[in-house]
Amino acid sequence: MMVTSTAYSSSSGSVGSERIPQLQLRQVTKIYSGRRGLMDRIIGRASVDYAALSPIDLVVEANTFVSIIGPSGCGKSTLLNIIAGLSQPSTGQVLINGEEVHSPGPDRGIVFQNYALMPWMTVEENIRFAVETVHPQMPLAQQKQVVQSFVDLVGLRGAEKKHPHELSGGMKQRVGIARALAIDPQILLMDEPFGALDALTRGFLQDEIERIWESQRKTVILITHSIEEALLLSDRIVMMTRGPGARIAQILDVPFARPRHRDSLDQQPGYHELKAAMEQHLSQETRAVEESRIRV
Ligand SMILES: Nc1ncnc2c1ncn2[C@@H]1O[C@H](COP(=O)(O)OP(=O)(O)OP(=O)(O)O)[C@@H](O)[C@H]1O
């Protein structure tokens, strides 16, 4: 099988067609302004701005699972934070269903690598806090029902009254996923959600995400460093170049039927070609980053 990909161009996507995409990035850039520390001022060194992202255009259709992969430090979190509304683009726009967004909103649920749970709240309180914040009008009985259904969905029944310090990393991230989904977002944003977990737990949670995605079919944007994880979960894989001025090099289509199973995924036609294309891209970009560091 040939690797099917969308060669990146700013005119790609469905701009100009009738359908409004669920998520659209238009010419999004990010420049971090340089700070001048005391030493810089003493030696008269000017501050230098850092252009993290070149203009990025991306169109994501509803109910697709998109992974973003790229060399370390290229700007993946920067991009996700801009989509989340946690950070503003320097230029360009983020549109959800055609409407520009500037701040976080209930249409986007976020799962963080470090879980970001309230340590003094139990599992169910953490989830309920998100639900009542986003849906304050929801009757208490319904809130409880929603919380319980998401506790069940992520396999935490029996652990509802536990506090985060009583949970393993994998269980904490299950709470993070339940909390993000319980607000019923249109788009789930996940920034390396399994990055802090051991390999076995990571595998379990990847399988859970695949199962949950089958039942929920949310639009998902996942940042990952793992080629296998991206191939297991994604419909499309966005491969970013190194920074500064990171851009989208290529978007790969992952055609494997669902539900997917990690044990047999490498028998799918095209698996090895896709994996090789990703490995080649990542090693080329990572090598270039390392060479540029040596030259500095
Ligand atoms: N607040 C900031 N101020 C200045 N530079 C920043 C800031 N945040 C990030 N950067 C720089 O922007 C670049 C992109 O960072 P970002 O964290 O988005 O990359 P990443 O691809 O998510 O990294 P990783 O793969 O290591 O998680 C990096 O060079 C980083 O040092």
The ligand as an ORCA input file, in Angstrom:
! r2SCAN-3c Opt
* xyz 0 1
  N       6.482     30.931     27.423
  C       7.495     30.756     26.573
  N       8.404     31.744     26.353
  C       9.410     31.575     25.487
  N       9.598     30.454     24.746
  C       8.733     29.461     24.929
  C       7.636     29.538     25.839
  N       6.933     28.375     25.787
  C       7.564     27.594     24.891
  N       8.644     28.242     24.385
  C       9.555     27.733     23.370
  O       8.781     27.445     22.202
  C       9.237     26.226     21.601
  C       8.085     25.259     21.478
  O       7.730     24.817     22.792
  P       6.597     23.727     23.011
  O       6.554     23.419     24.464
  O       5.360     24.186     22.359
  O       7.206     22.492     22.201
  P       6.759     20.962     22.221
  O       6.895     20.479     20.827
  O       5.449     20.805     22.880
  O       7.898     20.352     23.158
  P       8.021     18.891     23.817
  O       8.002     17.923     22.702
  O       9.358     18.927     24.501
  O       6.870     18.749     24.772
  C      10.385     25.723     22.467
  O      11.595     26.133     21.877
  C      10.169     26.409     23.785
  O      11.414     26.636     24.453
*
